[in-house]
């Protein structure tokens, strides 16, 4: 056993020099001197994340305490191992330790560590690491021992046969989203399957390729990223990060409303997600609870980039798309719009999380559009003056006067008094404790997704009378395949878009 304690283990290689290829083998071995509240009832487990892919260890076996060690300092042993696919050269291992014993504050956080593992082929690393708090005021004590090894790998072409289909976690007009397990590494992903014929029939090739491009660029902690993409003669496959905390929509449905504190946390992380897209010239255009996922620790990840508009830095577009409740006035008026439409949708979402319903909602779509254009916003009890001020600023009907519409973009929103208690630097590093932690038993847990999806049979099939696409039609999808190589983007001459799952398109 090794006794050296390490606080940071990283490489000094410039990650821009090469694209990573390979696998990372990892074993969570044990911890020592781990401080807990109740050593007789403690049930410690670990959540391990690498490149947004997570696994949850089994609960630890506790070794008997040494005579000279205080009783509240425990020695848990896991010996749980896993294999990760490496798609980026700068991926970090992040391990958080939790006590599954329920308290009034939920599961107790026991410590974390994060490292950037060196990519030296075949070298076994066996180290103790000091456990750290999430924020400076948090008391954490103990060390964790992990073993890991990088293995170079030549990327062979992937197909659907390389994955086990586990559960349905979403459905849409073009196909479905499945929870899958990659057979060689055992990693859990979300697989979005799109039908080529449906895409071509609705002239939506361009935005399907745009979605793939945005996913390749989605290198933000608050955006779901793309691991792989491949295709057959009939279908397109996007293999994405799987977030087993489920949809924000599902949690909002179950709880009806969130506290303002909780709504503020989600809104702040979404500001960072949208800021990342805007800096890359991408307007999201479909912010809604269905497109916000939670990871196993309660942080948000924006997903479904089917309505994104690329290369829109200071320009405008006129495409009428989105989801009715969240459409900005300038979209309805057809006067052209830019990235400020995302801040309008953020204001709608913040209101909905706190009130339980969007501010201009109506069962009659035309009436709802009229309300969006003309009705004064009303606030039920439960909104602080600061929240009302922010929502009014985001729901300014003139996009030129809307908060965030100027050159400062997200910075203007982050400076609003509503976010006065947010440390944006800590938030970006996920060092602020989420107000809610989803209950997750394992990396395959789907209990935080709608049973209407998860009870469906996870199959990948086409009608038996399906006829092949012509070579000309297949040419639209050339270059769709992706296996982690950075910098590859696609273009199409087709002018169209691909609504994401659950999105509405008004024609």
C-alpha positions as CSV (number, residue, x, y, z in Angstrom):
1,X,0.0,0.0,0.0
2,X,1.3,3.5,-0.8
3,X,1.4,6.1,1.9
4,X,2.2,9.3,0.1
5,X,-0.6,11.9,0.0
6,X,-1.0,13.9,-3.2
7,X,-3.1,17.0,-3.5
8,X,-2.8,17.5,-7.3
9,X,-1.7,15.1,-10.0
10,X,-1.6,16.5,-13.5
11,X,0.3,16.7,-16.8
12,X,2.0,19.8,-18.1
13,X,1.4,18.8,-21.8
14,X,-0.4,21.4,-23.8
15,X,-3.8,19.8,-24.5
16,X,-4.2,21.6,-27.7
17,X,-1.3,19.7,-29.2
18,X,-3.2,16.5,-29.8
19,X,-6.5,14.9,-29.6
20,X,-6.8,12.2,-26.9
21,X,-7.5,8.6,-27.9
22,X,-7.8,5.7,-25.6
23,X,-9.3,4.5,-22.4
24,X,-8.8,5.2,-18.7
25,X,-9.0,2.3,-16.3
26,X,-9.8,3.4,-12.7
27,X,-10.2,1.7,-9.4
28,X,-11.5,3.5,-6.3
29,X,-9.8,1.5,-3.6
30,X,-10.4,3.0,-0.1
31,X,-10.4,6.0,2.1
32,X,-8.9,6.7,5.5
33,X,-9.6,9.0,8.4
34,X,-12.9,9.9,6.8
35,X,-14.9,12.2,9.2
36,X,-18.5,11.2,9.6
37,X,-21.4,12.2,11.9
38,X,-22.5,8.7,12.9
39,X,-19.9,5.9,12.4
40,X,-22.5,3.3,13.4
41,X,-25.0,4.2,10.6
42,X,-22.7,5.6,7.9
43,X,-23.2,4.2,4.3
44,X,-20.4,5.8,2.2
45,X,-20.3,5.6,-1.6
46,X,-18.5,7.4,-4.4
47,X,-19.7,9.2,-7.5
48,X,-16.8,9.1,-10.1
49,X,-17.0,11.4,-13.1
50,X,-14.7,11.6,-16.1
51,X,-15.6,13.7,-19.1
52,X,-19.2,14.0,-17.7
53,X,-19.5,10.2,-17.7
54,X,-20.4,8.9,-14.3
55,X,-20.4,5.8,-12.3
56,X,-21.6,5.1,-8.7
57,X,-19.8,2.7,-6.5
58,X,-21.4,0.2,-4.2
59,X,-21.5,1.1,-0.6
60,X,-18.3,0.6,1.2
61,X,-17.2,-2.1,3.6
62,X,-15.9,-0.5,6.8
63,X,-12.7,-1.8,8.3
64,X,-12.5,-2.0,12.1
65,X,-11.1,1.3,13.6
66,X,-7.5,1.3,14.7
67,X,-7.0,1.7,18.5
68,X,-5.3,5.1,18.1
69,X,-7.9,6.6,15.7
70,X,-11.0,8.5,16.9
71,X,-14.3,6.7,16.4
72,X,-15.7,9.3,14.0
73,X,-12.8,8.7,11.5
74,X,-13.7,5.7,9.4
75,X,-11.8,3.5,6.9
76,X,-14.2,2.5,4.1
77,X,-13.1,0.1,1.3
78,X,-14.8,0.0,-2.1
79,X,-12.3,-1.7,-4.6
80,X,-14.7,-0.6,-7.4
81,X,-13.3,-0.3,-10.9
82,X,-14.4,1.0,-14.2
83,X,-13.2,1.9,-17.7
84,X,-13.8,5.3,-19.3
85,X,-13.6,6.3,-23.0
86,X,-11.2,9.2,-23.5
87,X,-12.4,11.8,-26.0
88,X,-10.5,14.9,-24.8
89,X,-6.9,15.5,-23.8
90,X,-7.8,17.6,-20.8
91,X,-10.4,15.4,-19.0
92,X,-10.4,15.4,-15.2
93,X,-11.3,12.6,-12.8
94,X,-13.7,14.0,-10.2
95,X,-14.6,11.8,-7.2
96,X,-17.2,12.9,-4.6
97,X,-17.9,10.8,-1.5
98,X,-21.4,10.7,0.0
99,X,-23.1,9.1,3.0
100,X,-26.4,7.6,1.8
101,X,-27.8,7.8,5.4
102,X,-30.6,10.3,5.1
103,X,-30.4,13.5,7.2
104,X,-32.5,16.7,7.2
105,X,-30.2,18.1,4.6
106,X,-30.3,15.0,2.4
107,X,-27.2,12.8,1.9
108,X,-24.1,14.1,3.6
109,X,-21.1,15.2,1.6
110,X,-17.9,13.6,2.9
111,X,-15.2,15.1,0.5
112,X,-14.0,15.3,-3.0
113,X,-10.9,15.1,-5.2
114,X,-10.1,16.1,-8.8
115,X,-7.1,15.4,-10.9
116,X,-6.1,15.5,-14.5
117,X,-4.5,12.0,-15.1
118,X,-1.3,11.8,-17.0
119,X,-1.7,10.0,-20.4
120,X,1.3,7.7,-20.2
121,X,0.4,4.4,-21.8
122,X,0.5,1.4,-19.6
123,X,1.7,3.1,-16.4
124,X,-0.1,2.1,-13.3
125,X,-0.7,5.1,-10.9
126,X,-1.5,4.2,-7.3
127,X,-1.8,7.2,-5.0
128,X,-3.5,8.7,-1.9
129,X,-5.1,12.0,-2.5
130,X,-6.2,14.6,0.1
131,X,-10.0,15.0,0.2
132,X,-11.1,18.6,-0.3
133,X,-14.2,20.6,0.5
134,X,-16.5,22.0,-2.2
135,X,-16.2,25.5,-0.6
136,X,-13.8,27.0,1.9
137,X,-16.2,27.0,4.9
138,X,-16.8,23.2,4.7
139,X,-15.0,20.9,7.1
140,X,-13.6,17.8,5.4
141,X,-11.1,15.3,6.7
142,X,-9.4,12.3,5.2
143,X,-7.7,10.8,2.2
144,X,-8.8,8.6,-0.7
145,X,-6.7,6.0,-2.6
146,X,-7.2,5.4,-6.3
147,X,-5.4,3.5,-9.0
148,X,-5.6,4.4,-12.7
149,X,-3.9,3.6,-16.0
150,X,-4.1,5.2,-19.4
151,X,-4.3,2.8,-22.4
152,X,-3.8,4.1,-25.9
153,X,-6.4,2.8,-28.4
154,X,-6.9,2.9,-32.1
155,X,-10.5,4.0,-32.6
156,X,-12.3,1.5,-34.7
157,X,-15.6,2.5,-36.4
158,X,-18.6,2.2,-34.1
159,X,-22.0,0.9,-34.8
160,X,-25.2,0.3,-32.9
161,X,-24.0,-3.3,-32.3
162,X,-21.3,-1.9,-30.0
163,X,-23.9,-0.8,-27.5
164,X,-26.5,-2.6,-25.3
165,X,-29.9,-0.9,-25.3
166,X,-31.1,-0.5,-21.8
167,X,-34.0,2.0,-21.4
168,X,-35.9,4.6,-23.3
169,X,-35.4,8.0,-21.7
170,X,-36.9,10.3,-24.4
171,X,-39.0,10.3,-27.6
172,X,-39.5,12.8,-30.4
173,X,-40.8,13.3,-33.9
174,X,-37.7,11.8,-35.5
175,X,-36.8,9.0,-33.2
176,X,-36.0,8.3,-29.6
177,X,-33.3,8.7,-26.9
178,X,-32.1,5.5,-25.3
179,X,-29.9,4.8,-22.3
180,X,-27.2,2.5,-23.6
181,X,-24.1,0.7,-22.3
182,X,-20.9,0.6,-24.4
183,X,-19.9,-3.0,-24.5
184,X,-16.2,-2.7,-24.4
185,X,-15.9,-0.2,-21.5
186,X,-19.3,-0.7,-19.8
187,X,-19.9,3.1,-19.8
188,X,-23.4,4.4,-19.8
189,X,-24.4,6.9,-22.4
190,X,-27.6,8.4,-23.9
191,X,-28.0,7.5,-27.6
192,X,-30.2,9.7,-29.8
193,X,-31.4,7.9,-32.8
194,X,-32.7,9.9,-35.8
195,X,-34.5,8.6,-38.9
196,X,-32.9,10.0,-42.1
197,X,-36.1,9.7,-44.1
198,X,-38.0,11.8,-41.7
199,X,-35.3,14.4,-41.6
200,X,-35.1,14.6,-45.4
201,X,-38.9,14.6,-45.8
202,X,-39.2,17.7,-43.6
203,X,-36.1,19.3,-45.1
204,X,-34.3,19.5,-41.8
205,X,-30.9,18.2,-42.8
206,X,-29.0,21.4,-42.1
207,X,-30.1,21.7,-38.5
208,X,-29.5,18.0,-37.9
209,X,-25.9,18.6,-38.9
210,X,-25.8,21.9,-36.9
211,X,-26.9,19.9,-33.8
212,X,-23.9,17.6,-34.3
213,X,-21.6,20.6,-34.8
214,X,-22.8,22.3,-31.6
215,X,-22.4,19.1,-29.6
216,X,-18.8,18.8,-30.8
217,X,-18.1,22.3,-29.5
218,X,-20.0,21.8,-26.2
219,X,-17.0,21.8,-24.0
220,X,-18.7,23.4,-21.0
221,X,-19.5,21.8,-17.6
222,X,-23.1,22.9,-18.1
223,X,-23.7,21.5,-21.6
224,X,-24.3,17.8,-22.5
225,X,-21.4,16.8,-24.8
226,X,-21.1,14.4,-27.8
227,X,-18.9,11.3,-27.3
228,X,-19.5,9.6,-30.7
229,X,-21.7,9.8,-33.8
230,X,-22.1,7.3,-36.6
231,X,-24.7,6.4,-39.2
232,X,-26.3,3.5,-41.1
233,X,-28.1,3.7,-44.4
234,X,-31.3,4.6,-42.5
235,X,-30.4,6.3,-39.3
236,X,-28.1,8.8,-37.5
237,X,-26.8,8.0,-34.1
238,X,-25.6,10.6,-31.5
239,X,-24.0,9.1,-28.4
240,X,-24.2,11.7,-25.6
241,X,-23.3,12.2,-22.0
242,X,-25.9,10.5,-19.8
243,X,-27.2,12.6,-16.9
244,X,-29.0,10.3,-14.5
245,X,-30.5,13.1,-12.4
246,X,-33.2,13.4,-15.0
247,X,-35.1,16.3,-16.6
248,X,-35.7,19.5,-14.7
249,X,-39.2,19.2,-16.2
250,X,-39.8,15.9,-14.4
251,X,-38.7,17.3,-11.0
252,X,-40.8,20.4,-11.5
253,X,-43.8,18.4,-12.4
254,X,-43.4,16.3,-9.2
255,X,-42.8,19.2,-6.9
256,X,-44.9,21.8,-8.7
257,X,-42.7,24.8,-7.6
258,X,-39.1,25.3,-6.5
259,X,-37.9,27.6,-3.8
260,X,-36.5,30.8,-5.1
261,X,-33.1,29.7,-3.8
262,X,-33.2,26.6,-5.9
263,X,-34.6,28.4,-8.9
264,X,-31.7,30.9,-8.6
265,X,-29.1,28.1,-8.6
266,X,-30.5,26.5,-11.8
267,X,-30.9,29.9,-13.5
268,X,-27.3,30.9,-12.6
269,X,-25.8,27.7,-14.1
270,X,-28.0,28.2,-17.2
271,X,-26.6,31.7,-17.6
272,X,-23.1,30.1,-17.8
273,X,-24.4,27.5,-20.3
274,X,-25.9,30.1,-22.6
275,X,-22.9,32.4,-22.2
276,X,-20.7,29.6,-23.5
277,X,-22.9,29.1,-26.6
278,X,-23.1,32.8,-27.3
279,X,-19.4,33.2,-27.1
280,X,-19.2,30.6,-29.9
281,X,-21.8,32.5,-32.0
282,X,-24.6,30.0,-31.2
283,X,-28.1,31.0,-30.3
284,X,-29.9,28.2,-28.4
285,X,-33.5,29.1,-29.2
286,X,-35.2,26.3,-27.2
287,X,-34.7,26.8,-23.5
288,X,-37.3,25.0,-21.4
289,X,-37.4,22.5,-18.5
290,X,-37.5,19.5,-20.8
291,X,-34.1,20.5,-22.2
292,X,-32.4,20.9,-18.8
293,X,-30.9,17.8,-17.2
294,X,-29.4,17.2,-13.8
295,X,-26.4,15.2,-13.1
296,X,-26.2,12.9,-10.1
297,X,-25.0,15.6,-7.8
298,X,-27.7,18.2,-8.8
299,X,-25.8,20.4,-11.3
300,X,-27.5,21.3,-14.6
301,X,-26.6,20.4,-18.1
302,X,-28.3,21.9,-21.1
303,X,-29.2,19.4,-23.8
304,X,-30.9,19.1,-27.2
305,X,-29.3,21.5,-29.6
306,X,-31.6,20.7,-32.6
307,X,-32.8,24.3,-32.8
308,X,-29.5,26.1,-32.4
309,X,-28.4,28.7,-34.9
310,X,-24.7,28.8,-35.6
311,X,-22.5,31.7,-36.6
312,X,-24.9,34.3,-35.2
313,X,-22.6,36.7,-33.3
314,X,-24.1,40.1,-34.0
315,X,-26.4,39.2,-36.8
316,X,-30.1,38.2,-36.8
317,X,-32.3,35.4,-38.2
318,X,-36.0,35.1,-38.9
319,X,-36.7,31.4,-38.6
320,X,-39.9,30.8,-36.6
321,X,-39.0,28.0,-34.2
322,X,-39.0,27.1,-30.6
323,X,-41.6,26.1,-28.0
324,X,-44.7,28.2,-27.8
325,X,-44.6,29.2,-24.1
326,X,-41.0,30.4,-24.3
327,X,-41.1,32.3,-27.6
328,X,-39.8,35.9,-27.5
329,X,-42.0,38.7,-29.0
330,X,-39.6,39.4,-31.8
331,X,-39.9,35.7,-32.9
332,X,-43.7,36.1,-33.1
333,X,-43.4,39.4,-34.9
334,X,-41.0,38.1,-37.5
335,X,-38.8,41.2,-37.3
336,X,-35.6,39.3,-36.9
337,X,-33.9,38.2,-33.7
338,X,-30.5,37.4,-32.2
339,X,-29.2,35.9,-29.0
340,X,-31.4,38.1,-26.8
341,X,-34.2,35.5,-27.4
342,X,-32.3,33.1,-25.1
343,X,-32.5,35.7,-22.2
344,X,-36.2,36.1,-22.7
345,X,-36.7,32.3,-22.4
346,X,-34.5,32.3,-19.3
347,X,-36.8,34.9,-17.7
348,X,-39.8,32.7,-18.6
349,X,-38.1,29.6,-17.1
350,X,-37.2,31.4,-13.8
351,X,-40.8,32.6,-13.4
352,X,-42.1,29.0,-14.1
353,X,-39.7,27.4,-11.6
354,X,-40.9,29.8,-8.9
355,X,-44.6,30.0,-9.8
356,X,-45.2,26.6,-11.3
357,X,-46.5,27.9,-14.7
358,X,-45.1,30.1,-17.4
359,X,-46.3,33.7,-17.0
360,X,-48.2,33.9,-20.3
361,X,-49.5,30.4,-20.5
362,X,-52.8,29.5,-22.1
363,X,-54.3,26.4,-23.6
364,X,-55.2,28.5,-26.6
365,X,-51.9,29.0,-28.5
366,X,-53.1,32.2,-30.3
367,X,-54.3,33.7,-27.0
368,X,-50.9,32.8,-25.5
369,X,-49.1,34.5,-28.3
370,X,-51.3,37.6,-27.7
371,X,-50.3,37.5,-24.0
372,X,-46.7,37.3,-24.9
373,X,-47.0,40.4,-27.1
374,X,-49.2,42.6,-24.9
375,X,-50.1,41.3,-21.4
376,X,-48.5,42.8,-18.4
377,X,-46.7,40.3,-16.2
378,X,-48.3,39.4,-12.9
379,X,-46.3,38.0,-9.9
380,X,-48.0,35.7,-7.4
381,X,-46.7,35.6,-3.8
382,X,-43.3,34.1,-3.4
383,X,-41.2,36.4,-5.6
384,X,-38.6,38.6,-3.9
385,X,-38.2,42.2,-5.2
386,X,-34.9,41.2,-6.7
387,X,-36.4,38.2,-8.6
388,X,-39.2,40.4,-9.9
389,X,-36.7,43.0,-11.1
390,X,-34.6,40.4,-12.9
391,X,-37.6,38.8,-14.6
392,X,-39.0,42.1,-15.7
393,X,-35.6,43.0,-17.2
394,X,-35.4,39.7,-19.0
395,X,-39.0,39.9,-20.3
396,X,-38.5,43.4,-21.8
397,X,-40.4,43.2,-25.0
398,X,-38.1,45.4,-26.9
399,X,-35.0,43.2,-27.4
400,X,-32.8,46.3,-27.6
401,X,-33.6,47.1,-24.0
402,X,-33.6,43.6,-22.7
403,X,-31.0,42.7,-20.0
404,X,-28.2,40.8,-21.7
405,X,-28.9,42.1,-25.2
406,X,-25.9,44.3,-25.4
407,X,-22.2,43.6,-26.0
408,X,-21.8,42.5,-22.4
409,X,-24.3,39.6,-22.9
410,X,-24.3,37.4,-19.8
411,X,-22.1,39.7,-17.8
412,X,-25.0,42.2,-17.5
413,X,-27.2,39.5,-16.1
414,X,-24.6,38.2,-13.7
415,X,-24.3,41.7,-12.3
416,X,-28.0,41.9,-11.4
417,X,-28.7,42.2,-7.6
418,X,-30.7,38.9,-7.8
419,X,-27.3,37.1,-8.1
420,X,-25.5,39.2,-5.5
421,X,-24.7,36.1,-3.4
422,X,-23.5,34.0,-6.3
423,X,-19.7,33.5,-6.6
424,X,-19.5,33.0,-10.4
425,X,-15.9,31.7,-10.3
426,X,-16.9,29.0,-7.8
427,X,-20.1,28.3,-9.7
428,X,-18.2,27.7,-12.9
429,X,-16.0,25.2,-11.2
430,X,-19.1,23.5,-9.6
431,X,-17.9,24.4,-6.1
432,X,-21.3,25.7,-4.9
433,X,-23.5,23.1,-3.3
434,X,-26.6,22.3,-5.4
435,X,-29.8,22.9,-3.3
436,X,-31.1,19.5,-4.4
437,X,-29.3,16.2,-5.0
438,X,-31.3,13.6,-7.0
439,X,-31.6,10.1,-5.5
440,X,-29.4,7.9,-7.7
441,X,-28.7,4.3,-6.9
442,X,-26.3,3.5,-9.8
443,X,-25.1,4.8,-13.1
444,X,-28.0,2.9,-14.8
445,X,-30.6,4.5,-12.6
446,X,-33.6,5.9,-14.6
447,X,-35.9,6.7,-11.7
448,X,-35.5,10.4,-12.4
449,X,-37.0,10.1,-15.9
450,X,-40.6,9.9,-16.8
451,X,-42.0,6.4,-16.5
452,X,-44.0,7.0,-19.7
453,X,-40.6,6.7,-21.5
454,X,-38.7,4.2,-19.3
455,X,-41.5,1.7,-19.4
456,X,-41.2,1.5,-23.3
457,X,-39.3,-1.3,-24.9
458,X,-35.8,-0.2,-25.9
459,X,-35.5,-1.3,-29.5
460,X,-33.8,0.1,-32.6
461,X,-35.8,-0.8,-35.6
462,X,-37.4,0.4,-38.9
463,X,-40.6,-0.6,-40.6
464,X,-40.0,-3.8,-42.6
465,X,-41.1,-2.1,-45.8
466,X,-38.5,0.6,-45.5
467,X,-36.8,1.3,-48.9
468,X,-33.2,2.5,-49.2
469,X,-32.3,6.2,-49.6
470,X,-30.7,7.2,-52.9
471,X,-27.0,8.0,-53.1
472,X,-27.9,11.6,-53.6
473,X,-29.9,11.7,-50.3
474,X,-27.1,9.9,-48.5
475,X,-24.6,12.6,-49.6
476,X,-26.4,15.0,-47.3
477,X,-25.0,13.1,-44.3
478,X,-21.3,12.7,-45.4
479,X,-18.9,13.4,-42.5
480,X,-21.5,12.9,-39.8
481,X,-19.3,10.3,-38.0
482,X,-17.4,11.6,-35.0
483,X,-15.1,9.7,-32.6
484,X,-13.6,12.5,-30.5
485,X,-11.4,14.3,-33.1
486,X,-11.6,18.0,-32.4
487,X,-12.3,20.7,-34.9
488,X,-14.4,18.8,-37.4
489,X,-17.6,20.7,-38.4
490,X,-20.1,20.0,-41.2
491,X,-22.1,22.2,-43.5
492,X,-25.2,21.5,-45.6
493,X,-26.7,23.5,-48.4
494,X,-30.2,22.6,-47.2
495,X,-32.0,25.4,-45.5
496,X,-34.0,23.8,-42.7
497,X,-33.9,22.9,-39.0
498,X,-34.3,20.0,-36.7
499,X,-36.7,20.4,-33.7
500,X,-35.3,18.7,-30.6
501,X,-37.3,16.2,-28.7
502,X,-40.4,17.9,-27.2
503,X,-39.9,21.0,-29.3
504,X,-42.7,22.7,-31.3
505,X,-42.3,24.1,-34.8
506,X,-44.9,26.6,-36.1
507,X,-45.2,26.5,-39.8
